[in-house]
Amino acid sequence: WSLPVKSVFVTFPGDVVKNVTDVELAESYLKRFGYMETEHRSGFQSMVSTAKALKRMQRQMGLEETGELDKMTLEAMKRPRCGVPDVAN
Amino acid sequence: YKTFDGDLKWDHNDVTYRILNYSPDMDSNLIDDAFARAFKVWSDVTPLKFTRLFQGTADIMISFGKADHGDLYPFDGKDGLLAHAYPPGDGIQGDAHFDDDEHWTLGKGAVVKTYYGNAEGALCHFPFTFEGKSYTSCTTEGRTDNLPWCATTADYNKDKKYGFCPSELLYTFDGNADGAPCVFPFIFQGEKYESCTTEGRSDGYRWCATTSNFDTDKKYGFCPNRDTAVIGGNSEGDPCHFPFVFLGKEYHSCTSEGRGDGKLWCGTTDSYDEDKKWGFCPDQGYSLFLVAAHEFGHALGLDHSNIRDALMYPMYSYVEDFSLHEDDIEGIQYLYGSKTGPDPTPPQPNTPTTTPYPDESDATEEPEPTDPSVGTTPSTVDPTKDPCKMLKFDTITVIQGHLHFFKDGQFWKVPSKGDGGRKGPFSISQSWPALPSVIDSAFEDVQTKKIYFFSGSRFWVYTGSSVLGPRSIEKLGLPPSVQKVEGALQRGKSKVLLFSGENFWRFDLKTQRIDKGYPKYTDAIFGGVPNDAHDVFQHKGNIYFCRDRFYWRMNSRRQVDRVGYVKYDLLKCP
């Protein structure tokens, strides 16, 4: 094991998937699937905290409810899935 | 299970559906069949009846589309979002949309139906041999007309059974040309086209004219994807071009270099650096049947379940022999009630009770001194546990040259040579009685044949049937922060790399201590593999890094030359 492999990441033209950070990925996932916004009976909409949204997502996915963006949660967010929101609004 | 707010459901049991268009990935008959089977999943347990319409408005309108496809919820390219559907109601409600940037299959790679030839439309048989050479995809070898073909049995020379594979030279689909093949070159808006194109369309689908001049004849159809075609990227429909040059280096197979997501891709011209033409390499794809069954659950009124094995769980996972989960049945029957009328009586087996597997005759075939269970009938194994349905294993390692897959007190073996097939399950407690049921890592010292097992912060060393341990891994010199050893890789005769988290340490078998200068970051030495692999082992000269269902294979030149599924490639699942 002499020289390490130097990985160079390039931007591929036409690639729909863009390089995003884990935090950006998590935020868009939580928003897209309904974990961030809560609509009250009155019609009033409010945003929940990221930690609370993460816990809701972790409960839905059967993961440990840490409220943190841990490895298991991030992996779950990267898995192929249905586009229907998990929390209906 | 969960239903949508207000328990949205159809107010009639005779639900209609219509397929608006097809994916270029599969023959239309196979798509029709997948959708019909997906509806049957639900009609088998409810009074619902599904009727297909060929025109007009149906309750459930089914379509394939890419990215922005006409509703407020665009798809996102390959992987990620696969499909979506709307709960019952008028208009778009009840409709199901499938992302055509996915590779749609039946879950196990391209399904290639043949046309013409002499095989009556049978599916291609991969691999097949033709004039002594093995083919894993359709080929134009042996033909002068450039039409791709395949054998429908394993040996063309013996059986002479063949058919032609989907290509734009054979037929088109949808459009207005009744499936006529493309005519090349053709003229479109005064320009000459020599191949299928996406020009003139905003939906990304490839099309061609079926006469020599589209401007005058207006006849066109969509091009079917060849089985060798790349997926997505900017060269959809083109085959990989091997070798291709990327960042000055020549590649002879698909690679994950240049990408942060580990997906395999290839160039579709001889130089990516010059032409920037690329696409993802064909893979196992997603089962249209399974995804459709899930989406139709939404179209009937079911929301996402939080039961992992339920069909309505939001994540995709492939299962070979699908059966509807009790949770899904309860959910759909809450909305529509249970099926009325008598159930057909299942055929009864006319054979006496069978011997549980593995039986003694299996066991006596393969006595192994350091693997004591193999000579006995394990009493604690659960033969119904199917390793092919397991998402991941506690550890995978090579013992006596054979791959061993450990999970929850059991293990399975896959011989490295011959086609003996997978054996097991065997009981860990009968083979190595001192061990706990969960093994995080194991390796066999190639010199002494001692087998080291790691579980949590403890390890054991077996020599034949005698055992040393448990001992704390701290005794080896690993820091207390190491909770478990997740992979082991022997380098040379007396060094072993032990992996944990994102680090690895080098262990000296002679001194039984960790060498100085460690830990090191895994990704600093092993480029292009997940730095949080939970199994690392060496097999047939390659190093395998596993995460969940996937492995990254690193060859002796430390290049990741393949990313694949553990269960298909290593566990040899069908």
Interface residues (C-beta under 8 A of the other chain):
Chain A: W1 P4 V5 K6 S7 V8 F9 V10 F12 P13 G14 D15 V16 V17 N19 F33 R59 Q60 M61 G62 K71 E75 A76 R79 P80 R81 C82 G83 V84 D86 A88
Chain B: F4 D5 A67 Y73 F75 D76 G77 K78 D79 G80 L81 L82 A83 H84 A85 D99 D101 G232 G233 N234 L247 E257 G258 R259 G260 D261 W265 K276 W278 Y286 V291 H294 E295 H298 D303 H304 N306 I307 R308 P314 M315 Y316 R491 A524 I525 F526 G527 G528 D532 D548 R558 Q559
